Amino acid sequence: MEMQPRSYDKILQLIKKGVDIPNPLAIDIGDEVDINRISAKDVKIYPGCRIYGNQTVISAGCRIGYEAPATIDNCQLGPKVELKGGYFTGSVFLEKSNMGSGAQVREGCILEEEANGAHCVGLKQTILFPFVTLGSLINFCDCLMAGGTSRRDHSEVGSSYIHFNFTPDGDKTTPSLIGDVPRGVMLNQPAIFLGGQGGIVGPLRIGFGNVVAADSVLRNDIPEDGRLIVAKKHAEKIIPLRLRAYPNIRRIVENNIIYLANLMALEEWYHHVRRPFFDSQEFGPLIYSGLLEKLRLAKQERLKRLHALAEKADASTEGLDKTPETAGRNEFFQRFVEIEQLFAQYSADKKVEKWQVAFLSAYDKTQKNTDAGYLATIQHLPPDVSAKGTKWLQKLVDTYCKMTRDAVPKLRLFEQMGLNSINEEE
């Protein structure tokens, strides 16, 4: 009796259109997969692979499952992406990004151009800017990382690194910002190096050009740039444990709001700068839609986790005397709907719009070679134009921080951080 795979007809159609499938009997393609979203140009699917999801897009030059079996479920792959083995779901991979075998990339991830990871890397709700490189045996969920100017000058995370994103209280209000969006998108910032066998206890912020020594676990923000950081070890101690005390709640909320504001800035950057580059690319509009969807999911995830924290922090004040601290926690919970509404849609003041217009006007004047790709275009922007773009996006971040502060004044957000968000100067 002749044996045929369940997805025999789709596999046959893919082969006829030019997809290289060395062993058709050894792959599975879901009934819901639209083969018109799989390019006929130089795509190779190795034995043991599974392709699922009606939103899956596979662009020209992709290689899937070369090192080990790979499962792709509702991912959007740009040109020349290599997913060498593992499980990939609900994420976007832009041109020449790649992951080694044993990877587990779960929903909400964006790997921009040439971002990559070695074997056994776990990601979820993670955004990697161009060139960012992850070593092996890494868990790097719930963070955004930028920095570096090329494949030779890239931000890197050493092997056996962990982003600690879950607390004993059961909280995941732990997103870490390694670099930032306003400067990071310009692809002109010094690389960040996180030494192996180390970790970050989120939520945490790190500036550009910082080098963290191997075996260091970071627990405090280092917003300054260009530092060598060697974290000290904890002294041994045994003390009473009080769960849900939240002694650093202000800092936790501040870092979450800054992270959300950076997501808003990234969305505006995609809309005004990135979008035209997708219009001329095969499946470009589908990939662009995937990017926006992942940003929407990222904001949704962060607000959900922040709301859970607000609820717990409010409950933890029951029976306590009303102090400025408890009043701030109560207000944070009671007015959380206002915070959600702030991030529900784009909102900016005239100062932000002024800088947006200034940058986009200067940016348009630099576009002489319309065939240049995204990376080359951004890398060749004159410094004064890049500075205008950073100013625009930073003003946008600051505006969201200020609006959040004004929504919950009793929590006294951003008082000690020296952010531009509390500086009303032009």
N, C-alpha and C positions, 0 to 999 in steps of 0.2 A: 504494500500500500504506500502510495506517495505521501511523504510528510511535508506539510507546508506550515510556516508560522502563521499565527493569527493575523498578523498585519501584512500578509504576503502581497496583496494587491498594492498597498501603499509603498512597500519596499520596491516592488517591481517598477512602479511609476517613478520613484526617486532614481533608480538605476538608469532608466530610460532617459531621464532629463539630465543625467551627467554626474549624479552624486556617486562617489566611490565608496562602495560597501563590499569589502573583500569577502565577507562571509554572511550572506543574507539570512541564513538559517539561525544565526546567533544574535540577532537584535530584535527588539520589540518596539513597535510604534503604536501609540494609542489611537483608537478610532477618532478621537476628538482633534488630533493633530492636523493642522492645515498644511499640506505639503507645498502649497504655493508660497508659504513663508519660509521655506528652506531653499537656499540658493542652489542653482545648478552649476555654479562656478567654483571648482576646486575645493569642494567640501568632502571630507573623508570621515566616515563613521566606522570605527573599529569594532571587532566582535565583542559581545557582552554588553552592548550599550542599550539603553532604554530612553525613548523620547516620548514625553507625555505633555499634555496641556494645550488647550486651544489658543493660548497666547504665546506659545513658543515661536521664536524667530531665530534662524540660523543663517548668518550672512556668508558671503564668499570667503573662501580661504580658511574656514574653521576646521579644526581637528578635534575629534571627540573620542576619548578612550584609548589613547595610544599606550599608556602605561598600565592601565587597569580598567575594568568595567566602569562605565559612567552612566548616571541617571540624570537626565535633564527634564525638569518639570516646570513649565510656564516661566522660562527664562528668555531674555532677549539678548542674543549674541551679535555683536558688531563684527566687522571684517577681521579675519585672521586671529580669531580667539582660539586658544588651545585650553581645553579642559581635559586633563590627562587621565583622570580617574577619580571617582567619588560621587557625591550626591549634591545636586545643584537645583535649588527651587526658588521661584519668586524673586529673581535677582537679574540685574543688568550687567553685562560685560562689554565694555567698549573696546575699540580697535586694539588688537595685539595684547590685550590682557590675557593672563594665563594662570592656571592653578595646577599644581602637581597632584600625584595620586594620593588617595586617602583623604581628599578634601571633603568637608561638609559645609557648603555655603547655603544657609537657610534664608528665609524670606527677608526682603527689605534691604538687600545689599546692592551697592553700586561700586563696581570696579572700573575706574576711568582708564584712559589709554595707557597701556603698558604696565599697569599695576599688576602685581603677580605674587604668588606664594609657592613655596616648596611643598614637600609632602606633609600630609596630616595636619592641615590647617582648618580650624573651625571658625566660621563667621556667621553672624546674624545681626541684622540692623547695623551693618558696618558700611562706611563710605571711605574708599581709598582714592585719593587724587592721583593724577598721572605719575607713573614711575615708582610709586611706593612699593617696597619689596618686603615680604614677610618670609622669614626663615621656616624651619620645620618644627613640627610639634607645638603649634601655637593655638591658643584660644583667644580670639580678639573680637568679641561681640560688643555691640553697643558703643561704637566710637567712630570718630571721623579723624582721618590722618592726612596731612598735606606735607608740603616741603620738597625741596629738590628741583632741579632744572632740567634733568635729562636722565637717561638710563645709566650714565656714568656717575651722575651726581644726584642720588636719590635718597629719600628717607627710608630707613630700614628698621625692622624689628628683628632682633636676634632670636635664635631658636630657643624653644622651651619657654616662651613668654606667655604671660596670662594677663588679660584685662579682667580684674575681679569685678563682676557686675551684679552680684547678688549678696545681700546682707543677711545677718542672722535674724533680722526683723522681717525677712521675706520681701524686701524692697528691691526694685530694679530702677530706681531713680538715679542711675549711675552712668549716664553717658559722658564720655571723656572727649575733650577737644584737643587734639594733638596738632598744633598749628591752628589755623583758622581759615574761614572762607574768604574774607575781604582781601587778605594778602596772598593766600594760597592759590587762588584761581589765576593769579598773574604769572605763575610758574617761574618766579624770580627770587624765591626765598631760600635761605640756607636749609640744607637737609637736616632732619632730626634723626638721631640714632638712639634706639632703645636697646641696651645691651642684653644679651641672652641670659637665660635662667633668672629673669626678673619679672616684675609685674607692676601694674597700676591699680590702685584701689579707687575705683570711680565713685562719684564724678570728679574729674580732675582736668585742669587746663595746663598745657605746656606750650611754651613759646618756640619760635623757630631757631634753628641752629644749635639746639641743645644736645648734648651728648650725655647719656645716662650710663653709668658704669654697669658692667655685668653684675648679676646677683643683687641688684638694687630693687627694692619694692617701694614705689612712690606712693605717699599718702597725702602729700600737700601740693597745692598749685605752685607751678613755676612759670608764671606768665612772662617773665623776662626772657630775652633772647640771648643766645651765645653763652651758655653756661655749661660747665662740666659738673655733673651731679652725681654724688656718691651718697646713697641713702644709708642712714645709720640703722642698726639692728634694734629691735625691741629688747628692752631689759626684761628678764624673767620676773613674772609676778602673778599672784593669784588674788583677785579682788572680787567683791560681790558684783553680780551682773544685774543690770536693770534694762530690760528690753524696752524698746520704743521710747527711749529717753530723748533721742534726737538732740544732743547738745550742740550739733553743728547745723541745725536745720536751715539757718539763713544762707550759709555757704552752699548747702545742697540745692536749695531752691535757686540761688543765683546762678550756679553752674548749669542747671537745667534750662533756665530761661535764656542764658547766653547760647546754649547749644541750639535751642529752638529758634532763636533769632538768627543764628548762622544758617540753619536750614531754610529760613525764609529768604535770606540773602542768596543762597545757592539757587533757589528756585527762580529768583529774578534774573540771576546770571544766565541760567539755562534759557529762560524766555527771551531775553534781549540779545544775548551774545551767541550761545551755542546753537539755537534752533536753526538758523540758516544753513549751518554745516550739515545738518541731517536732511534738509530738503532735497539735496542732490545725491544722497547716498541710497543705495539699494536697501529697502526696508527702513530707511531713515525715519520717516514719520512714526512707524511702529516702535522703533527703539526710543525715540524721543518721548512718546506716550508712556513707555515703560519707565523711563527716568522720572517723569512727573508722578506716576503712580507710586514709585518707590519713595519719593519724597513725601507724598501724602501719607503713606503708611508710616514713615519715620516720625512725622509730626504726631500722627495718631497714637503711636506707641509711646512717645515721650509724654504726651498729655495724659494718657491713661495711667501711666506709672506715677506721674506727678499727682494726679487726683487721688490715687490710692494712698500716697504719702500724706496728702493733706487730710484725708479722712482719719488716718491713724494718729497723726499729730494732734488733731482736734480732740479725738477720744482720749488721748493720753493726758489731757489737761482736766479731765473730769474730777471734781472734788478738790482741785487746787485753788488757792487764792488767785484772784485776778491781778496779774502783774503785767508789765509791758510784754514779757515773753509769752505768757499764755494768751494775752489779747491778740498778739500777732499771729499765733497759730490758729486761734479761732477765726480771725478775719480771713486768713489764707483759705481755710476750708469754706467759709460762708460765701466768699466772693470768687470761688474758683471758676464758676461759670463765666464770669467776666474775663478771666485769663484765657479760657478756651476760646471765647469769641474774638479776642485780640489776634489769635493765631489762625483763626478760621479762614481768613482771606487777607490778601495784601492790603496794607494800610501804611501810608507814609505821609510825612508833612512836607511843606514847601521846601525846606532845606534839603531833604533827601531828593526831591524831584529836581531841584536845581543842580545838584551834583550828578544826578543821573543824566540829565540833558547835557551837561558839560562833558561827561565822559563819552556818551554815545556820539555826540557831535565830533569830538576829537577822534574817536575810534573809527567812525565812518570815513574820515579823511585819510586814514592809513590804509584802507582796503584797496590797494592798487592791483594786487594779484588775486583775483577772485577764485583761482584754482588752488591756492594754498590751503592746506588742511588746518584744522583747529589748532593743533599744537604749534605749528610753524607760525601761524598768525599771531597767537598770543605771545609767543617767545620773542617775536620781532617788534612788539609794540615799543615805541619810544618811552623812556622812563617817566616823562611827564604825563603821558597818556595813562600808563599803568597806575601812576599815583592818583590820578583823577578817579579811575575805576575803584581803587581801594578806598578812597575817601567816600565815594558814593555808597559802597556796600557797608562800610563801617558806620556811616551815618544811619543806614537802615537798621543795622544791629542795635545801635545805641537807642534808636527810637523805640524799638520793641522793649528794650530793657527799661526805658523811662516810663513807657505806658504801663508796664507790669508793676513797676514801683508805685506809680500813682494809683493803681487799682487796689493795692494792699499796703497802704502807708504804714500801718502799725507793725508790719514785719520788718520795716526799715531796710529794705534791700539796697545793696550797692553803696552803702555808706562808707565802707572801709576799703573799697576795691580800687578807687581812683580811676574808674571807667569814664570814658567820654560821655557815657549815657547820663551822667549827672552834671556834665559841663554844658551850660547853655550857650557858650560862645559859638559864633558862626564858624 
